[in-house]
Structure formats: C-alpha cells, structure tokens
Amino acid sequence: LSPQSFQGSHGRAYLFNSVVNVGCGPAEQRLLLTGLHSVADIFCQSCKTTLGWKYEQAFESSQKYKEGKFIIEMSHMVKENGWD
C-alpha cells in the first residue's frame, strides 16, 4: 500500500499490509471512526510497547479492505540507525 493517513488512538497513523517484530494481543470488537471492527492490539516484541492494531474483521462492506492489515501510529515510528 502507498502511505495513506489514518487516525490512530493517539493521532496520525498509517495502514500496512505486513509488519515485522510485533506481537498480537487478543481480538476484541471496537467502535472506531469508520464503524465497528474486530481488532487486536499489536506491540513491539522487544519493549512490549503497544504500536497500534491489526484489523481482524470489518463489519461494514466499505471497510473490508482493512481486514488482515495493520495500523501503526506515527508517534511510534522512530528513525534510528541512519536510515532515510
């Protein structure tokens, strides 16, 4: 996916097809800005910080494209080790 801006719990976020080095918590239903979804929090495998969530199921047909994808909040994206 090309970077597309989304709203996370704490500000701007991005939707990703896949992520690495994250763990996944249990799924739960949440009423988000775009409707009811089944989501699971995702966290850093190293420090255990919650980074965002994984869309397990979308209950509205217009939101089905999010299923199986991940939201990571901008506040948790850190530039380290000199990458650009």
TAWOPE-V22880 format. One record per helix or strand of 2 or more residues. SS is the DSSP state (helix for helix, strand for strand). FROM is the first residue (numbers start at 1). TO is the last residue. If there is no record, write none. Layout:
BEGIN
<<SS	FROM	TO> <SS	FROM	TO>>
END
This chain:
BEGIN
<<strand	5	8> <strand	11	16> <strand	22	32> <strand	35	44> <strand	50	58> <helix	61	66> <strand	70	73> <helix	74	76>>
END
